[in-house]
Amino acid sequence: MTLKINSWDAFKYHWRVWDLSGFRGPQRQSVWYIPYKLYTIAITLLFPIYYPICFTVESFLADNLNDFCEVIYIAMADMTLNIKFLTLFCVRRQLLELRPILKRLDARAKTEEEMIVLQEGIDSAKKCFLIILRLFYSAFVTSQLMVIFSAEARLMYPAWYPFDYQASRRKFWIAYGYQTIGFLVQCTQACSVDTYPQAYMRVLTAHIRALSLRIERIGRQNFSGASSELTCSKEDEMNRNYDELVSCIKDHKTIIELFSTIQKPISGTSMAQFVCTGVAQCTIGVYMLYVGFNISIMLNMAVFFVSVTMETLILCYYGDLFCQECEELSKAIYNCNWTAQSSEFRKVLCFFLFRSQRVNVLMAGNWIPVRLPTFVMVS
C-alpha cells in the first residue's frame, strides 16, 4: 500500500486551534463573516486581553512573597503567550503560503523509504503537540486539587476581579467558571503557539533526510529497483542522473528558502519561550525553597515546571536534529556514484557539496542558537 504524503497534515491541530482563535474565517461575502468577526472580538477581549490582567494586577497587589510567587509565573506565562500569539497572527499569511511549497516537495517523494521518512516526521510533529497538550492539561488537573483541598473557597490561582468573589457563592462560581474556561483556552492556545516551531523544524528535517536518500541513489542501478552495486552509466543514463541532480539542488534551495521564511516568526517565539522558561523556573524554585510546603500548590508548580521545560527541550532537540541532517546531506552528496558521471555532473556536484556545507541554525532572537547546548545553559 502506497503512502499518501501530506506534510501540511503535521500542522492540523495547530490550525484548528488558530481558526477557533480567529486566525482565519469565512470569506467577506459569506453570511458567517460578521458572526465570526464578533466571535473573534469577544474571545480576544475575554481571554488574551482580560485574563492576564487579572493575574498581573493580583501580583502587584500581593503583600507577601507567598502570594506573589503563587501568581507571578502564571501572569508571566500569559503575557508571554500573548506576545507570541500576536507575533504569529501577524505572519499567519506567510505560514499559509508554505502549504503549496510543501505540497511540491511531497510530490518529489517517489520511493517507499522516502515516504516513510516523511510520514515519520509528520507523525512526530503531531505527537509533539499532543504530548505538550497533555502536560498542560495535567497542570489544569493539579490546579483543581488546590481548589478541592483548600480549607476555604479559593480559586485555582489568586486573581483580581472587579467584584469580591468571596462575597457570595454565586460570585465565586462566576469567577471560578471564568478562570477555569480561561485556563483551558489559554493552555490550548499556548500549546499551539509553543509547538508550531517544533512542528516546522521536524517537517523540514524529514524533507532534508528524504533529499539525502534521493541524492545517494543517483548513479546506482537500484535507482530503478535493481542491484545495489555501483555501475558506469551510459550517455542517456548520465543525462538522467544530471537532471536528477539539478532537481535535487532545486529541492535543497526550496527547503532552505522555507527555513528562511519561518526563521523570522520562529525566532521571536523561540526567544519568548526561553525567557518564559527561565522566569517560570526561577519563580517556582524560589517558592519551593523559601516560601513553604503546600502539596497541592507544589504539585501544580512541578507539573507546570515540567511542561515549560519539555517545550524548550523539544524545540532545542528538533533544532539540533535539523542541523545534524544538514551535515549528513554533505555525506549523501559524496556517497552518490559521482565517479562514473560526466564532467558537467561533477562540476555541479562540487558546487552543491560546497553549498551544502553551510549549516543552517535556527536562532532565537537572531543571536541564540536553538540547539541542545543552549537548552543546557537555559535550564
N, C-alpha and C positions, 0 to 999 in steps of 0.2 A: 504493500500500500504506500503510495507516494504522499509525502507530507506536503501540505499547502502552507507556505510560509507567509506570514503577515507580521512584520516587525512592529507595526503600529499597535498590534494587539497587546504589546508589553505595557502600553500606557492606557489600557482600557479602564482600569479602576481610577486612575488619576483624572481622566476626562469626565468620568461620571460624577466625581466629586466637584470638579470645577464647573460643570454645567449646572449642578444644583446650587453652586455659589454665585452664578451669574456671569460666567466667563463667555458663554455662547448662548444664543437664544434663537427664537423664530425670526424669520425674515420680517422686514418692516411692514410688508403688505399682509402678513398673517394676522388673524384675529387674536392670536395669543401673544402678539408682540407687546402690547401695553400691559396686560396682566403680568407677563414675565418681568417687565421692567419694574413694575410696582413691587413684585415679589423680591426682586434683587435689591431694591432700595430698603425694603423692610428688613430683610435678613442681614444686610450690611449694617444698618443702624443698631439692630438688636445685639449682634454678636461681635463682628470685628471692631466696632467702634465703642459701644457702651460696655461690653463685657470686660475688657481690660481696664476700663476706667474704674470699675468697682473695686478691683484689686489694687490698682495704683493709689487711689485715694486712701484706701484702708491701710496701705503700707506707710503712707505719710502720717496717718493718724495714730499709728501704733505707739504705745507708750512704754513698751518693754521689748527686749531682744527676742523673746519667745514669739510674740505676736508678729513681729517684723519678719523673722525668718520663716514663719509658717506661711506667709502670703507673698513675700517678695519674689520667690523663684517662679511662682505661678504668674505674677504680674510681668516679670521679665520675659517669660516664655510666650505670653500672649502678645506683648508688644513686638517681640522679635518675629512672631508668626505674621503679624500684620505687615511688617516691613517686607518680609519675604513674599507674602501674598500680593502686595501692591507691585513689587518688582515683577512677579510672574504675570500679573494682569497686564502690565504694560508691554510684555513681549509675547503675549498669547498668540498673536497673529503670526509671528515669526516661527513659533513652535508648530503651528498648524501647517506652515509651508514646508515643513520637513517630511510630511506624510508622503507626497508623491516621490520625493527623493529616495526615501526608504523603500518604497514600492519598486523602484527601478533596481535598487541593489538586491532586493529579494528575488527579482526575476533572473538575476545572474547566477543564482544557486541552481546547479544542474544535477549534481550527484547527491546521493543519499547522505554521504558523510557531511557535506556542506549543510544540507538541510537539517541534519541532526544538531550540528553545532549552533545554527541559528535558532532552532526551536529551544535548545537548552538555554540560550541567552534570554529568549522571550519568557520562558517559564521561570527562570531565575529572577528576572525583574519583577514579575507578578508576585512571586513568593516573598521577595523583599518587602513589598508593600504590605502583604498580609501579616508578616512577622511583626513589623513595626506597629501596625494597626492593633494587633492582639496585645502588644505590650502597653500601648496607650489605653486600651480598654481595660487592661488589668489594673492600671493606675486608677481608672474610674471605679472599679470594683473595690479596691482598697480604700478609696476615698469614702465609699459608703460605710465602711467599717468605723470610720471616725464619727459618723452620724449615729450609727447603731449603738456603739459602746460609750457614747457620751452621756454623762450623768444629767445633762440639761439639753434643752432644744438648741442645737447648733447646726450650722451649715457645713458642707464639705470643707470649705475654706472660708476664713473670715473675709467679709466683703462689705463695702459701703453701699447702702441703698438710700434713696431719698425718703424712706419711711422706716420706722422702727419695726423690724420684722419679728422682734420678740414680744411685741405688744399684744399680739393675738395669734391664735393658731392659723387663722385664715391668712394673715400677712406672712407668717412663717412659711406656709406651704406655697404661697406665691413666690417668695424669694427662693425657696428650695427648688421648686419646679423650674424656675428660670435658670438657676445655676446648674441644675442637672442637665437640662436640654442644651444649655450653652457649652457645658463641658464636653458633651458628646459631639456637638457640632465642631468645636474647636479642635478636639482630638482628631476627628476625621479630616478636617482641613489641614491640620499640621502634618498628618501622615502623608497626604497627597503632595504637599509642598516639599516636605523633607526627603521624600523618596524619589521624586522625579529626577534629580541629578544622578542618583544611583542607577535608575532605570535606563536613562540615556547612555550612560557610560557602559553599562552592561551590554546594551544592544550594539553599540559601536565596537566594543571588544569582540563580540561574536562575529561581526562583519569583517573585522581585521583578521580573525582566525580563519574564516571561510576564504578570504582572499589569499591567505598564505597557502591553503590547501590547493587552490586553483593554480597558483604560481608553481608550486612544487611539481605539478603534473605536466607542465609544459615540456614537450620533447620526449615524453615517455610513452611507450606503447600502451601502457594501461590507462592512457588518457581516453582511449575508446573502450576500455574494459578488458584488454588482453593481458599481456605479460607485464611484469614489473621491471624487467631488465631495460637498461638504457640502450638506445639504438640511434644510429645516424639517420636523419630524416632525408627524404627525397626533397626535390625542389618545391613541389606543391605543399608537402608537409611543413617545410621550413616557412613558407609563406603563411600557412595557417598558424604556426607557432608564433610568428612575428605579430600577426593580427591579434592573437590571444594575449600576447604580452602588452600590446598597446591598450587593449581593453582593460587589462588588469591595472595598468598605470592610470587610466581614466577612473577606474573604480577607487583606487587609492586616493586620487585627487578629490573625488566626491566625498569620501569618508573624512578626509582632513578638513574639507570645507564644512561638512556637518559639524565636526568638532569645533571649528572656529565659530560657527553660528551659535552653538549652545554654550560656548565658553563664557560669553558675557552674562547671560542670566544666571548661569550656574555659579559663576564667580561670586556674585553678590550674595546669593542664598547660602553658598558654602561658608563664606566669611561670617554671615549671621549665625550659621549653625555652630561654628567654632566658638563664637562669643557666647551664645546661649548655653552651650555645653559647659564652658568654663564658669560662667556665673551660677548656673544651677548646681554644679558640683561643689563649688566653694560655699554657697549658701547652705546646701544640705549638710556639708561637712561641718560647718560652724554650728548648725543646730544639733547635730548628733554629738558633737564633742563638748559643747558648752551650755546648752540650754537645759537638757534633761531627757529623761526617758519616758516616752509615751508610745506604747507598742503599736497602736493603730496609726498614729501620725508618722512614726518612723518607718512602718511598713510601706505606707503610701509614698514617702520620700524615697525609700530604697527602690521601689518599682519605677518611680519617675527618673531616678538616677540611672538605673539600668537602661531605660528607654532612650534617653538623650545620648548616653554613651554608645549604645548599639547603633544609633543613627549615624554618629560620627565614624564609628568603626567600619560600618558597611560602606559608607561614602569613600573613606580612605582606601579600603580594600579594593573596591572597583576602580578607583583612580590608579592604584598601583598595578592592578591587573591589566588595565589598558596600556600602561607604559611597557609592561612585560611583553604584551602581544606585539606592540610596535617594534620592540627589539627583536622578537622572533621573526618578524617579517623579513629582516635582512638575511637571516639564515635560510628562509624559504626561497628567497631570490637566488642565493648561491647554490641551493640544492636542486634547482631545475637543471635539465640537460642542456646547459648553455654551451658546452664544449663542442657539440655536434651541430650547432646552429650557424647561420650566416654571420658575416662580419657586421652587417647592419643590426642584426639582432643583438649581438654582443655589445655594440656601442650604446644602444638604447638601454640594455640591461645594466651597463655600468652607470649610466645616468640615473636609472631607477634605484640602483643599490646605494648610490651616494645620497639621493633624496630621502630614502627610507631610513637612513641612519640618524636623521633628526627626530628625536623622541619628543612627542607632544605630551606635555604635562598639564593637567588641569590645575589652575591656580585659583586660590581663594583670595578675593580682593586684589587680584593681579600681582600678588607678591608672596603668597604662602602656598607651596606645593601640596596638593591634596594626595598624599601618599601615606603609607603605614608609618614611616618615621615621624611624620607630623602628628599622627594620632597619639603616638607615644609621648610626644612633647606636650600636646594639649591635655592629655589625660594624666 
